[in-house]
Amino acid sequence: MAPLERVAGKTLVHPRGFSQLDFIQSCTFHTSTYPTMNRNHAAILRLVQEHALQFGDFTLASGKKATFYLDCRRLTLDSRGASVIAAGLLDLCTPSIPVAVGGMELGAVPITAAMLCVAFDRGIPLRGFVVRKERKTHGKGQQIEGPVEPGDTVVIVEDVVTTGGSSLKAIEACREYGLKVSLVVAIVDRQAGGSEAFRAVGCEFRSLLTLADLGL
């Protein structure tokens, strides 16, 4: 059985794969009503460094070659990691909380789900949506899935942004559907032109971390 720890009068079970210190820090992060990014930047940085950052020879979605890879799904598909990341991304959406958050499958799916849970815990009404890579050829033939309507203000979420290609496709699909998009938020900005690409289509870009934060 996983070891137990008493924090703020509660008994907590440490998830496998994370250190005891990480676990306590992340619990402090997402139980606050409105956590501040300055206070929790170090906790997010440590999680990404220890659990998402990998070294080797990789080909990115943009087609570029890299000697390191950020597998943020190792965080967004973990209950604690997802809570920490989602809380941070929801903070990036303030002060104007959108009607909905979402993005391109597959990376945006667990992020969106986690943000909805954090928003519910904070008493914030929020909906989610998913952008299919290809429009369905059956049923309603939709590319946008979820409880959103034309005219809704939405934020695009992403795990890692390099050139911004995936999110640009999501923005295009959302606008074609009639959604209003003016902000993209991500876990990590690889600082390879994504921010400039978003600005060119009228979208602001914010990220929890950059490569500079990771020392890369």
MDTraj code that builds the backbone (N, CA, C; nanometers):
import mdtraj as md
import numpy as np

residues = "MET ALA PRO LEU GLU ARG VAL ALA GLY LYS THR LEU VAL HIS PRO ARG GLY PHE SER GLN LEU ASP PHE ILE GLN SER CYS THR PHE HIS THR SER THR TYR PRO THR MET ASN ARG ASN HIS ALA ALA ILE LEU ARG LEU VAL GLN GLU HIS ALA LEU GLN PHE GLY ASP PHE THR LEU ALA SER GLY LYS LYS ALA THR PHE TYR LEU ASP CYS ARG ARG LEU THR LEU ASP SER ARG GLY ALA SER VAL ILE ALA ALA GLY LEU LEU ASP LEU CYS THR PRO SER ILE PRO VAL ALA VAL GLY GLY MET GLU LEU GLY ALA VAL PRO ILE THR ALA ALA MET LEU CYS VAL ALA PHE ASP ARG GLY ILE PRO LEU ARG GLY PHE VAL VAL ARG LYS GLU ARG LYS THR HIS GLY LYS GLY GLN GLN ILE GLU GLY PRO VAL GLU PRO GLY ASP THR VAL VAL ILE VAL GLU ASP VAL VAL THR THR GLY GLY SER SER LEU LYS ALA ILE GLU ALA CYS ARG GLU TYR GLY LEU LYS VAL SER LEU VAL VAL ALA ILE VAL ASP ARG GLN ALA GLY GLY SER GLU ALA PHE ARG ALA VAL GLY CYS GLU PHE ARG SER LEU LEU THR LEU ALA ASP LEU GLY LEU".split()
xyz = np.array([
    [0.0848, -0.1198, 0.0000],
    [0.0000, 0.0000, 0.0000],
    [0.0878, 0.1240, 0.0000],
    [0.0454, 0.2282, -0.0702],
    [0.1229, 0.3518, -0.0762],
    [0.1323, 0.4153, 0.0616],
    [0.2448, 0.4825, 0.0935],
    [0.2614, 0.5456, 0.2236],
    [0.1616, 0.6583, 0.2441],
    [0.1317, 0.6877, 0.3705],
    [0.0365, 0.7918, 0.4051],
    [0.1082, 0.9112, 0.4661],
    [0.0469, 1.0259, 0.4557],
    [0.1033, 1.1490, 0.5119],
    [-0.0100, 1.2353, 0.5628],
    [0.0089, 1.2997, 0.6774],
    [-0.0918, 1.3897, 0.7314],
    [-0.0610, 1.5317, 0.6865],
    [-0.1542, 1.5930, 0.6120],
    [-0.1387, 1.7307, 0.5660],
    [-0.2675, 1.8047, 0.5937],
    [-0.2590, 1.9150, 0.6665],
    [-0.3761, 1.9972, 0.6980],
    [-0.4890, 1.9124, 0.7565],
    [-0.4519, 1.8170, 0.8423],
    [-0.5519, 1.7374, 0.9115],
    [-0.6135, 1.6273, 0.8289],
    [-0.5621, 1.6033, 0.7074],
    [-0.6174, 1.4990, 0.6223],
    [-0.5121, 1.3921, 0.5960],
    [-0.5559, 1.2686, 0.5808],
    [-0.4666, 1.1597, 0.5463],
    [-0.4603, 1.1478, 0.3954],
    [-0.3391, 1.1577, 0.3386],
    [-0.3205, 1.1572, 0.1948],
    [-0.2371, 1.0370, 0.1530],
    [-0.2733, 0.9759, 0.0420],
    [-0.1979, 0.8640, -0.0120],
    [-0.1106, 0.9156, -0.1246],
    [0.0174, 0.8845, -0.1211],
    [0.1089, 0.9303, -0.2236],
    [0.0914, 0.8496, -0.3515],
    [0.0605, 0.9124, -0.4658],
    [0.0518, 0.8384, -0.5910],
    [0.1893, 0.7856, -0.6311],
    [0.1937, 0.6745, -0.7008],
    [0.3210, 0.6202, -0.7460],
    [0.3841, 0.7123, -0.8492],
    [0.5170, 0.7187, -0.8487],
    [0.5882, 0.7961, -0.9480],
    [0.6186, 0.9382, -0.9065],
    [0.5697, 0.9827, -0.7903],
    [0.5937, 1.1188, -0.7453],
    [0.6534, 1.1161, -0.6048],
    [0.7417, 1.2104, -0.5785],
    [0.8038, 1.2147, -0.4472],
    [0.7074, 1.2691, -0.3429],
    [0.7367, 1.2411, -0.2160],
    [0.6525, 1.2884, -0.1063],
    [0.6461, 1.4400, -0.1049],
    [0.7593, 1.5072, -0.1290],
    [0.7613, 1.6539, -0.1270],
    [0.6749, 1.7105, -0.2389],
    [0.6861, 1.6523, -0.3596],
    [0.6022, 1.6963, -0.4715],
    [0.4552, 1.6844, -0.4370],
    [0.4193, 1.5729, -0.3748],
    [0.2790, 1.5475, -0.3445],
    [0.2230, 1.6534, -0.2500],
    [0.2984, 1.6841, -0.1446],
    [0.2539, 1.7840, -0.0475],
    [0.2447, 1.9214, -0.1120],
    [0.3456, 1.9562, -0.1946],
    [0.3443, 2.0869, -0.2611],
    [0.2239, 2.1015, -0.3531],
    [0.1935, 1.9970, -0.4283],
    [0.0827, 2.0075, -0.5226],
    [-0.0507, 2.0146, -0.4512],
    [-0.0643, 1.9472, -0.3361],
    [-0.1886, 1.9563, -0.2607],
    [-0.2092, 2.0982, -0.2106],
    [-0.1018, 2.1630, -0.1665],
    [-0.1107, 2.3022, -0.1242],
    [-0.1546, 2.3889, -0.2410],
    [-0.1073, 2.3545, -0.3622],
    [-0.1391, 2.4334, -0.4815],
    [-0.2873, 2.4306, -0.5145],
    [-0.3455, 2.3112, -0.5309],
    [-0.4799, 2.3096, -0.5870],
    [-0.5918, 2.3116, -0.4847],
    [-0.5605, 2.3179, -0.3541],
    [-0.6687, 2.3324, -0.2578],
    [-0.6949, 2.4788, -0.2240],
    [-0.6074, 2.5686, -0.2692],
    [-0.6337, 2.7111, -0.2506],
    [-0.7453, 2.7538, -0.3445],
    [-0.8270, 2.8483, -0.3017],
    [-0.9385, 2.8915, -0.3850],
    [-0.8901, 2.9568, -0.5129],
    [-0.7958, 3.0514, -0.5026],
    [-0.7378, 3.1145, -0.6195],
    [-0.5863, 3.1196, -0.6025],
    [-0.5166, 3.0121, -0.6348],
    [-0.3724, 3.0070, -0.6165],
    [-0.3027, 3.1108, -0.7037],
    [-0.1912, 3.1631, -0.6574],
    [-0.1161, 3.2619, -0.7344],
    [-0.0067, 3.1912, -0.8114],
    [0.0125, 3.2309, -0.9367],
    [0.1099, 3.1648, -1.0204],
    [0.2516, 3.1851, -0.9696],
    [0.2825, 3.3020, -0.9130],
    [0.4172, 3.3259, -0.8637],
    [0.4552, 3.2245, -0.7567],
    [0.3630, 3.1969, -0.6649],
    [0.3911, 3.1061, -0.5559],
    [0.4076, 2.9634, -0.6041],
    [0.3383, 2.9258, -0.7124],
    [0.3353, 2.7872, -0.7538],
    [0.4165, 2.7588, -0.8795],
    [0.4826, 2.8588, -0.9332],
    [0.5629, 2.8400, -1.0526],
    [0.6691, 2.7330, -1.0306],
    [0.7351, 2.7356, -0.9161],
    [0.8409, 2.6386, -0.8875],
    [0.7870, 2.4968, -0.8804],
    [0.6661, 2.4803, -0.8257],
    [0.6069, 2.3468, -0.8146],
    [0.5755, 2.2899, -0.9520],
    [0.5197, 2.3732, -1.0410],
    [0.4885, 2.3289, -1.1772],
    [0.6176, 2.2965, -1.2521],
    [0.7168, 2.3812, -1.2373],
    [0.8459, 2.3600, -1.3030],
    [0.9069, 2.2272, -1.2616],
    [0.9019, 2.1969, -1.1346],
    [0.9607, 2.0727, -1.0856],
    [0.8861, 1.9505, -1.1405],
    [0.7548, 1.9581, -1.1453],
    [0.6764, 1.8470, -1.1994],
    [0.7131, 1.8196, -1.3450],
    [0.7235, 1.9261, -1.4256],
    [0.7568, 1.9092, -1.5668],
    [0.8981, 1.8541, -1.5820],
    [0.9926, 1.9074, -1.5063],
    [1.1310, 1.8612, -1.5155],
    [1.1446, 1.7137, -1.4778],
    [1.0765, 1.6712, -1.3731],
    [1.0943, 1.5359, -1.3217],
    [1.0112, 1.4318, -1.3954],
    [0.8977, 1.4714, -1.4544],
    [0.8063, 1.3710, -1.5075],
    [0.7708, 1.3856, -1.6548],
    [0.7992, 1.5005, -1.7164],
    [0.7620, 1.5191, -1.8571],
    [0.8822, 1.5347, -1.9497],
    [0.9930, 1.5836, -1.8979],
    [1.1103, 1.6130, -1.9799],
    [1.1931, 1.4868, -2.0051],
    [1.2130, 1.4560, -2.1331],
    [1.2910, 1.3385, -2.1727],
    [1.3955, 1.3801, -2.2752],
    [1.5097, 1.3111, -2.2746],
    [1.6189, 1.3430, -2.3672],
    [1.6428, 1.2268, -2.4633],
    [1.6780, 1.2608, -2.5886],
    [1.7000, 1.1607, -2.6923],
    [1.6877, 1.2270, -2.8281],
    [1.6566, 1.1481, -2.9308],
    [1.6366, 1.2013, -3.0655],
    [1.4882, 1.1905, -3.0999],
    [1.4243, 1.3056, -3.1235],
    [1.2801, 1.3087, -3.1445],
    [1.2437, 1.3923, -3.2673],
    [1.1303, 1.3578, -3.3286],
    [1.0714, 1.4387, -3.4340],
    [0.9422, 1.4967, -3.3796],
    [0.9316, 1.6282, -3.3777],
    [0.8152, 1.6951, -3.3212],
    [0.6993, 1.6969, -3.4208],
    [0.5808, 1.7324, -3.3706],
    [0.4621, 1.7398, -3.4563],
    [0.4822, 1.8398, -3.5697],
    [0.5646, 1.9396, -3.5458],
    [0.5926, 2.0405, -3.6479],
    [0.6855, 1.9883, -3.7568],
    [0.7453, 1.8693, -3.7335],
    [0.8421, 1.8142, -3.8273],
    [0.9850, 1.8450, -3.7907],
    [1.0044, 1.9331, -3.6933],
    [1.1390, 1.9696, -3.6497],
    [1.2016, 1.8577, -3.5673],
    [1.3352, 1.8477, -3.5737],
    [1.4089, 1.7510, -3.4940],
    [1.4473, 1.8140, -3.3607],
    [1.4536, 1.7313, -3.2567],
    [1.4888, 1.7829, -3.1242],
    [1.5631, 1.6766, -3.0443],
    [1.6448, 1.7215, -2.9515],
    [1.7193, 1.6295, -2.8641],
    [1.6509, 1.6127, -2.7289],
    [1.5356, 1.6765, -2.7137],
    [1.4571, 1.6583, -2.5911],
    [1.3098, 1.6622, -2.6269],
    [1.2289, 1.6033, -2.5420],
    [1.0856, 1.5933, -2.5681],
    [1.0096, 1.6201, -2.4396],
    [0.8990, 1.6919, -2.4505],
    [0.8164, 1.7227, -2.3344],
    [0.6871, 1.6425, -2.3449],
    [0.6832, 1.5310, -2.2756],
    [0.5656, 1.4433, -2.2780],
    [0.4731, 1.4834, -2.1633],
    [0.3996, 1.5913, -2.1842],
    [0.3157, 1.6451, -2.0771],
    [0.1942, 1.5588, -2.0474],
    [0.1659, 1.4610, -2.1335],
    [0.0560, 1.3703, -2.1017],
    [0.0882, 1.2810, -1.9823],
    [0.2163, 1.2707, -1.9485],
    [0.2539, 1.1999, -1.8259],
    [0.2055, 1.2767, -1.7026],
    [0.1751, 1.4042, -1.7206],
    [0.1192, 1.4861, -1.6126],
    [-0.0318, 1.4996, -1.6250],
    [-0.0789, 1.5299, -1.7459],
    [-0.2220, 1.5574, -1.7630],
    [-0.3087, 1.4325, -1.7538],
    [-0.2466, 1.3142, -1.7603],
    [-0.3205, 1.1896, -1.7432],
    [-0.2917, 1.1255, -1.6081],
    [-0.2412, 1.2046, -1.5162],
    [-0.2213, 1.1640, -1.3765],
    [-0.3119, 1.2533, -1.2916],
    [-0.3806, 1.1956, -1.1943],
    [-0.4808, 1.2723, -1.1196],
    [-0.4224, 1.3966, -1.0540],
    [-0.3079, 1.3832, -0.9901],
    [-0.2493, 1.4977, -0.9215],
    [-0.1864, 1.5952, -1.0190],
    [-0.1112, 1.5416, -1.1150],
    [-0.0497, 1.6290, -1.2147],
    [-0.1537, 1.7083, -1.2908],
    [-0.2656, 1.6429, -1.3267],
    [-0.3720, 1.7108, -1.4000],
    [-0.4311, 1.8242, -1.3182],
    [-0.4490, 1.8021, -1.1883],
    [-0.5067, 1.9055, -1.1020],
    [-0.4159, 2.0271, -1.0927],
    [-0.2860, 2.0026, -1.0781],
    [-0.1894, 2.1122, -1.0668],
    [-0.1854, 2.1931, -1.1960],
    [-0.1727, 2.1237, -1.3082],
    [-0.1649, 2.1903, -1.4376],
    [-0.2943, 2.2655, -1.4684],
    [-0.4076, 2.2014, -1.4443],
    [-0.5366, 2.2635, -1.4749],
    [-0.5582, 2.3905, -1.3930],
    [-0.5202, 2.3874, -1.2663],
    [-0.5349, 2.5064, -1.1823],
    [-0.4509, 2.6215, -1.2370],
    [-0.3285, 2.5894, -1.2799],
    [-0.2421, 2.6926, -1.3358],
    [-0.2969, 2.7506, -1.4651],
    [-0.3458, 2.6642, -1.5526],
    [-0.3998, 2.7117, -1.6799],
    [-0.5271, 2.7929, -1.6606],
    [-0.6094, 2.7519, -1.5648],
    [-0.7308, 2.8297, -1.5378],
    [-0.6948, 2.9690, -1.4880],
    [-0.5888, 2.9775, -1.4084],
    [-0.5418, 3.1086, -1.3628],
    [-0.4975, 3.1957, -1.4804],
    [-0.4371, 3.1324, -1.5829],
    [-0.3926, 3.2089, -1.6997],
    [-0.5095, 3.2680, -1.7772],
    [-0.6276, 3.2103, -1.7609],
    [-0.7469, 3.2590, -1.8319],
    [-0.8077, 3.3829, -1.7667],
    [-0.7697, 3.4130, -1.6429],
    [-0.8270, 3.5266, -1.5722],
    [-0.7666, 3.6570, -1.6253],
    [-0.8340, 3.7711, -1.6054],
    [-0.9533, 3.7883, -1.5224],
    [-1.0852, 3.7562, -1.5924],
    [-1.0838, 3.7398, -1.7241],
    [-1.2086, 3.7151, -1.7970],
    [-1.2218, 3.5656, -1.8262],
    [-1.2979, 3.4946, -1.7433],
    [-1.3178, 3.3520, -1.7641],
    [-1.4065, 3.3316, -1.8868],
    [-1.3651, 3.2463, -1.9809],
    [-1.4448, 3.2251, -2.1021],
    [-1.5679, 3.1390, -2.0753],
    [-1.6516, 3.1257, -2.1763],
    [-1.7657, 3.0351, -2.1664],
    [-1.7166, 2.8908, -2.1662],
    [-1.6107, 2.8636, -2.2456],
    [-1.5617, 2.7264, -2.2577],
    [-1.4125, 2.7244, -2.2890],
    [-1.3510, 2.6098, -2.2605],
    [-1.2110, 2.5855, -2.2951],
    [-1.2042, 2.4548, -2.3726],
    [-1.1057, 2.4439, -2.4603],
    [-1.0908, 2.3210, -2.5360],
    [-0.9824, 2.3362, -2.6396],
    [-0.9660, 2.2328, -2.7212],
    [-0.8623, 2.2371, -2.8233],
    [-0.8591, 2.1104, -2.9045],
    [-0.7507, 2.0964, -2.9796],
    [-0.7363, 1.9858, -3.0730],
    [-0.7115, 1.8540, -2.9996],
    [-0.7824, 1.7490, -3.0453],
    [-0.7511, 1.6173, -2.9923],
    [-0.6065, 1.5812, -3.0327],
    [-0.5301, 1.5168, -2.9558],
    [-0.5581, 1.4451, -2.8348],
    [-0.5092, 1.5224, -2.7111],
    [-0.4054, 1.6033, -2.7293],
    [-0.3410, 1.6670, -2.6156],
    [-0.4316, 1.7540, -2.5309],
    [-0.5284, 1.8211, -2.5951],
    [-0.6150, 1.9135, -2.5210],
    [-0.7244, 1.8436, -2.4420],
    [-0.7515, 1.7157, -2.4729],
    [-0.8647, 1.6472, -2.4106],
    [-0.8490, 1.6323, -2.2590],
    [-0.7393, 1.5723, -2.2074],
    [-0.7279, 1.5611, -2.0617],
    [-0.7132, 1.6961, -1.9927],
    [-0.6515, 1.7923, -2.0598],
    [-0.6376, 1.9262, -2.0019],
    [-0.7749, 1.9893, -1.9834],
    [-0.8572, 1.9803, -2.0861],
    [-0.9915, 2.0371, -2.0798],
    [-1.0724, 1.9749, -1.9672],
    [-1.0693, 1.8421, -1.9584],
    [-1.1451, 1.7725, -1.8536],
    [-1.0997, 1.8154, -1.7145],
    [-0.9693, 1.8266, -1.6955],
    [-0.9169, 1.8656, -1.5648],
    [-0.9534, 2.0094, -1.5299],
    [-0.9509, 2.0988, -1.6289],
    [-0.9873, 2.2388, -1.6044],
    [-1.1330, 2.2512, -1.5646],
    [-1.2202, 2.1694, -1.6237],
    [-1.3613, 2.1722, -1.5860],
    [-1.3789, 2.1320, -1.4402],
    [-1.3029, 2.0315, -1.3963],
    [-1.3124, 1.9860, -1.2570],
    [-1.2638, 2.0933, -1.1604],
    [-1.1518, 2.1582, -1.1935],
    [-1.0987, 2.2646, -1.1077],
    [-1.1960, 2.3821, -1.1041],
    [-1.2531, 2.4167, -1.2189],
    [-1.3499, 2.5267, -1.2240],
    [-1.4707, 2.4959, -1.1361],
    [-1.5180, 2.3721, -1.1393],
    [-1.6317, 2.3333, -1.0548],
    [-1.5961, 2.3489, -0.9074],
    [-1.4765, 2.3059, -0.8685],
    [-1.4334, 2.3188, -0.7297],
    [-1.4283, 2.4645, -0.6860],
    [-1.3997, 2.5549, -0.7794],
    [-1.3902, 2.6973, -0.7482],
    [-1.5252, 2.7688, -0.7618],
    [-1.6274, 2.6965, -0.8042],
    [-1.7576, 2.7583, -0.8221],
    [-1.7678, 2.8418, -0.9478],
    [-1.6862, 2.8090, -1.0486],
    [-1.6844, 2.8842, -1.1740],
    [-1.7571, 2.8052, -1.2818],
    [-1.8615, 2.8592, -1.3417],
    [-1.9289, 2.7892, -1.4520],
    [-1.8377, 2.7849, -1.5744],
    [-1.8156, 2.6675, -1.6279],
    [-1.7250, 2.6525, -1.7425],
    [-1.7641, 2.5282, -1.8206],
    [-1.7566, 2.5371, -1.9524],
    [-1.7843, 2.4231, -2.0374],
    [-1.6593, 2.3855, -2.1163],
    [-1.6619, 2.2682, -2.1767],
    [-1.5480, 2.2233, -2.2547],
    [-1.5894, 2.1780, -2.3936],
    [-1.4916, 2.1699, -2.4824],
    [-1.5164, 2.1218, -2.6176],
    [-1.3892, 2.0574, -2.6725],
    [-1.4065, 1.9775, -2.7744],
    [-1.2944, 1.9112, -2.8410],
    [-1.3029, 1.9407, -2.9901],
    [-1.1890, 1.9709, -3.0496],
    [-1.1813, 1.9913, -3.1941],
    [-1.1262, 1.8633, -3.2563],
    [-1.2054, 1.7985, -3.3398],
    [-1.1590, 1.6794, -3.4102],
    [-1.0561, 1.7179, -3.5165],
    [-0.9601, 1.6291, -3.5393],
    [-0.8615, 1.6559, -3.6441],
    [-0.9275, 1.6583, -3.7811],
    [-1.0303, 1.5767, -3.7969],
    [-1.1060, 1.5736, -3.9210],
    [-1.2550, 1.5766, -3.8887],
    [-1.3314, 1.6420, -3.9715],
    [-1.4753, 1.6463, -3.9531],
    [-1.5339, 1.5056, -3.9651],
    [-1.6308, 1.4738, -3.8804],
    [-1.6954, 1.3430, -3.8852],
    [-1.7642, 1.3222, -4.0201],
    [-1.7626, 1.1972, -4.0648],
    [-1.8296, 1.1650, -4.1907],
    [-1.9649, 1.0976, -4.1656],
    [-2.0044, 1.0929, -4.0372],
    [-2.1330, 1.0329, -4.0022],
    [-2.1994, 1.1184, -3.8941],
    [-2.3186, 1.0795, -3.8516],
    [-2.3884, 1.1561, -3.7486],
    [-2.4135, 1.2990, -3.7942],
    [-2.3775, 1.3956, -3.7100],
    [-2.3976, 1.5368, -3.7426],
    [-2.2865, 1.5935, -3.8298],
    [-2.1827, 1.5148, -3.8522],
    [-2.0729, 1.5620, -3.9358],
    [-1.9967, 1.6775, -3.8743],
    [-1.9887, 1.6798, -3.7415],
    [-1.9272, 1.7929, -3.6717],
    [-1.7759, 1.7760, -3.6569],
    [-1.7078, 1.8895, -3.6496],
    [-1.5658, 1.8898, -3.6129],
    [-1.5487, 1.9384, -3.4695],
    [-1.6441, 2.0185, -3.4212],
    [-1.6432, 2.0682, -3.2839],
    [-1.7410, 1.9845, -3.2017],
    [-1.6911, 1.9223, -3.0955],
    [-1.7755, 1.8411, -3.0076],
    [-1.7849, 1.9061, -2.8704],
    [-1.9064, 1.9174, -2.8179],
    [-1.9234, 1.9732, -2.6842],
    [-2.0365, 2.0738, -2.6792],
    [-2.0741, 2.1171, -2.5579],
    [-2.1883, 2.2079, -2.5385],
    [-2.1538, 2.3546, -2.5626],
    [-2.1092, 2.3848, -2.6842],
    [-2.0788, 2.5238, -2.7199],
    [-2.1676, 2.5655, -2.8367],
    [-2.1917, 2.6962, -2.8449],
    [-2.2781, 2.7507, -2.9487],
    [-2.2078, 2.8668, -3.0194],
    [-2.2406, 2.8905, -3.1457],
    [-2.1839, 3.0068, -3.2150],
    [-2.2042, 3.1342, -3.1326],
    [-2.0986, 3.2132, -3.1234],
    [-2.1026, 3.3354, -3.0436],
    [-2.0373, 3.3214, -2.9082],
    [-2.0153, 3.1971, -2.8620],
    [-1.9499, 3.1756, -2.7323],
    [-1.8037, 3.2183, -2.7376],
    [-1.7556, 3.2761, -2.6277],
    [-1.6146, 3.3113, -2.6145],
    [-1.5397, 3.1914, -2.5551],
    [-1.4354, 3.1472, -2.6238],
    [-1.3638, 3.0279, -2.5795],
    [-1.2135, 3.0535, -2.5761],
    [-1.1439, 2.9687, -2.5007],
    [-0.9980, 2.9717, -2.4932],
    [-0.9452, 2.8375, -2.5432],
    [-0.8447, 2.8413, -2.6292],
    [-0.7804, 2.7196, -2.6784],
    [-0.6734, 2.6763, -2.5786],
    [-0.6735, 2.5485, -2.5414],
    [-0.5737, 2.4956, -2.4489],
    [-0.4840, 2.3971, -2.5230],
    [-0.3577, 2.3903, -2.4804],
    [-0.2586, 2.3055, -2.5466],
    [-0.1574, 2.2588, -2.4430],
    [-0.0939, 2.1439, -2.4690],
    [0.0098, 2.0999, -2.3756],
    [0.1427, 2.1682, -2.4069],
    [0.1963, 2.1456, -2.5258],
    [0.3239, 2.2067, -2.5646],
    [0.3057, 2.2774, -2.6984],
    [0.3521, 2.4010, -2.7068],
    [0.3442, 2.4783, -2.8307],
    [0.4841, 2.4967, -2.8886],
    [0.5002, 2.4565, -3.0141],
    [0.6267, 2.4788, -3.0852],
    [0.6030, 2.5898, -3.1876],
    [0.5536, 2.5545, -3.3045],
    [0.5199, 2.6558, -3.4047],
    [0.3748, 2.6985, -3.3944],
    [0.2970, 2.6240, -3.3167],
    [0.1561, 2.6590, -3.2980],
    [0.0617, 2.5979, -3.3989],
    [0.1119, 2.5058, -3.4822],
    [0.0319, 2.4508, -3.5907],
    [-0.0995, 2.3871, -3.5477],
    [-0.0956, 2.3030, -3.4441],
    [-0.2173, 2.2342, -3.3994],
    [-0.3211, 2.3328, -3.3482],
    [-0.2759, 2.4287, -3.2682],
    [-0.3704, 2.5262, -3.2131],
    [-0.4240, 2.6202, -3.3205],
    [-0.3427, 2.6494, -3.4215],
    [-0.3908, 2.7333, -3.5316],
    [-0.5038, 2.6638, -3.6066],
    [-0.4919, 2.5318, -3.6239],
    [-0.5998, 2.4558, -3.6874],
    [-0.7249, 2.4582, -3.6003],
    [-0.7034, 2.4488, -3.4676],
    [-0.8167, 2.4532, -3.3749],
    [-0.8850, 2.5895, -3.3794],
    [-0.8056, 2.6961, -3.3846],
    [-0.8605, 2.8317, -3.3935],
    [-0.9440, 2.8462, -3.5206],
    [-0.8907, 2.7990, -3.6303],
    [-0.9620, 2.8088, -3.7586],
    [-1.0950, 2.7342, -3.7538],
    [-1.0924, 2.6119, -3.6964],
    [-1.2148, 2.5325, -3.6879],
    [-1.3174, 2.5991, -3.5970],
    [-1.2706, 2.6552, -3.4861],
    [-1.3607, 2.7224, -3.3918],
    [-1.4257, 2.8444, -3.4555],
    [-1.3475, 2.9230, -3.5228],
    [-1.4019, 3.0435, -3.5861],
    [-1.4976, 3.0088, -3.6992],
    [-1.4665, 2.9025, -3.7710],
    [-1.5569, 2.8578, -3.8765],
    [-1.6911, 2.8162, -3.8177],
    [-1.6878, 2.7609, -3.6970],
    [-1.8095, 2.7193, -3.6273],
    [-1.8861, 2.8385, -3.5699],
    [-1.8158, 2.9524, -3.5540],
    [-1.8796, 3.0720, -3.5004],
    [-1.8370, 3.1076, -3.3593],
    [-1.7366, 3.0362, -3.3069],
    [-1.6864, 3.0665, -3.1724],
    [-1.5893, 3.1841, -3.1777],
    [-1.5822, 3.2582, -3.0667],
    [-1.4915, 3.3730, -3.0567],
    [-1.3657, 3.3309, -2.9809],
    [-1.2514, 3.3359, -3.0489],
    [-1.1243, 3.2935, -2.9895],
    [-1.0273, 3.4111, -2.9894],
    [-0.9735, 3.4440, -2.8712],
    [-0.8745, 3.5513, -2.8646],
    [-0.7583, 3.5164, -2.7726],
    [-0.7591, 3.3924, -2.7168],
    [-0.6537, 3.3537, -2.6230],
    [-0.6212, 3.2054, -2.6379],
    [-0.4905, 3.1746, -2.6344],
    [-0.4405, 3.0372, -2.6300],
    [-0.3556, 3.0240, -2.5040],
    [-0.3761, 2.9166, -2.4268],
    [-0.2940, 2.8913, -2.3081],
    [-0.2315, 2.7533, -2.3209],
    [-0.1089, 2.7393, -2.2719],
    [-0.0374, 2.6123, -2.2835],
    [0.0462, 2.5860, -2.1584],
    [0.0852, 2.4613, -2.1440],
    [0.1735, 2.4262, -2.0322],
    [0.3131, 2.4791, -2.0602],
    [0.3676, 2.4470, -2.1783],
    [0.5042, 2.4884, -2.2124],
    [0.5084, 2.5527, -2.3503],
    [0.5797, 2.6633, -2.3594],
    [0.6088, 2.7301, -2.4862],
    [0.7525, 2.6954, -2.5250],
    [0.7692, 2.6244, -2.6364],
    [0.9041, 2.5901, -2.6819],
    [0.9745, 2.7096, -2.7469],
    [0.9079, 2.8221, -2.7557],
    [0.9651, 2.9472, -2.8071],
    [1.0219, 2.9281, -2.9481],
    [0.9391, 2.8694, -3.0348],
    [0.9819, 2.8426, -3.1722],
    [0.8864, 2.9050, -3.2732],
    [0.8240, 3.0164, -3.2359],
    [0.7397, 3.0895, -3.3297],
    [0.5909, 3.0811, -3.3044],
    [0.5497, 2.9996, -3.2071],
    [0.4077, 2.9848, -3.1794],
    [0.3401, 3.1142, -3.1386],
    [0.4038, 3.1878, -3.0479],
    [0.3461, 3.3123, -2.9981],
    [0.3232, 3.4119, -3.1118],
    [0.4194, 3.4226, -3.2005],
    [0.4082, 3.5144, -3.3132],
    [0.2981, 3.4695, -3.4096],
    [0.2868, 3.3386, -3.4286],
    [0.1832, 3.2856, -3.5181],
    [0.0435, 3.3141, -3.4639],
    [0.0268, 3.3016, -3.3331],
    [-0.1030, 3.3305, -3.2724],
    [-0.1355, 3.4792, -3.2830],
    [-0.0352, 3.5611, -3.2605],
    [-0.0564, 3.7056, -3.2688],
    [-0.1006, 3.7452, -3.4098],
    [-0.0486, 3.6760, -3.5092],
    [-0.0811, 3.7073, -3.6478],
    [-0.2279, 3.6799, -3.6809],
    [-0.2918, 3.5915, -3.6026],
    [-0.4341, 3.5636, -3.6263],
    [-0.5219, 3.6255, -3.5170],
    [-0.4645, 3.7213, -3.4435],
    [-0.5431, 3.7962, -3.3461],
    [-0.5643, 3.7282, -3.2134],
    [-0.4721, 3.6398, -3.1749],
    [-0.4849, 3.5699, -3.0460],
    [-0.3652, 3.5985, -2.9551],
    [-0.3956, 3.6241, -2.8294],
    [-0.2911, 3.6362, -2.7285],
    [-0.2465, 3.4962, -2.6874],
    [-0.1226, 3.4833, -2.6427],
    [-0.0701, 3.3534, -2.6008],
    [-0.0065, 3.3654, -2.4628],
    [-0.0440, 3.2735, -2.3736],
    [0.0142, 3.2675, -2.2394],
    [0.0516, 3.1230, -2.2091],
    [0.1642, 3.1036, -2.1396],
    [0.2062, 2.9687, -2.1021],
    [0.2521, 2.9654, -1.9576],
    [0.2425, 2.8472, -1.8976],
    [0.2900, 2.8304, -1.7603],
    [0.4419, 2.8341, -1.7547],
    [0.5062, 2.7754, -1.8557],
    [0.6521, 2.7667, -1.8595],
    [0.7030, 2.7914, -2.0009],
    [0.8302, 2.8272, -2.0112],
    [0.8994, 2.8368, -2.1398],
    [1.0254, 2.7506, -2.1333],
    [1.0898, 2.7317, -2.2472],
    [1.2157, 2.6570, -2.2469],
    [1.3201, 2.7258, -2.1593],
    [1.3140, 2.8580, -2.1552],
    [1.4087, 2.9324, -2.0705],
    [1.3908, 2.8930, -1.9238],
    [1.2664, 2.8743, -1.8797],
    [1.2412, 2.8311, -1.7427],
    [1.3023, 2.6946, -1.7154],
    [1.3011, 2.6074, -1.8197],
    [1.3556, 2.4725, -1.8062],
    [1.5056, 2.4668, -1.8279],
    [1.5656, 2.5812, -1.8607],
    [1.7086, 2.5861, -1.8820],
    [1.7518, 2.5205, -2.0120],
    [1.6646, 2.5219, -2.1125],
    [1.6938, 2.4557, -2.2397],
    [1.7088, 2.5569, -2.3526],
])
top = md.Topology()
chain = top.add_chain()
for i, resn in enumerate(residues, 1):
    res = top.add_residue(resn, chain, resSeq=i)
    for name in ("N", "CA", "C"):
        top.add_atom(name, md.element.get_by_symbol(name[0]), res)
traj = md.Trajectory(xyz[None], top)
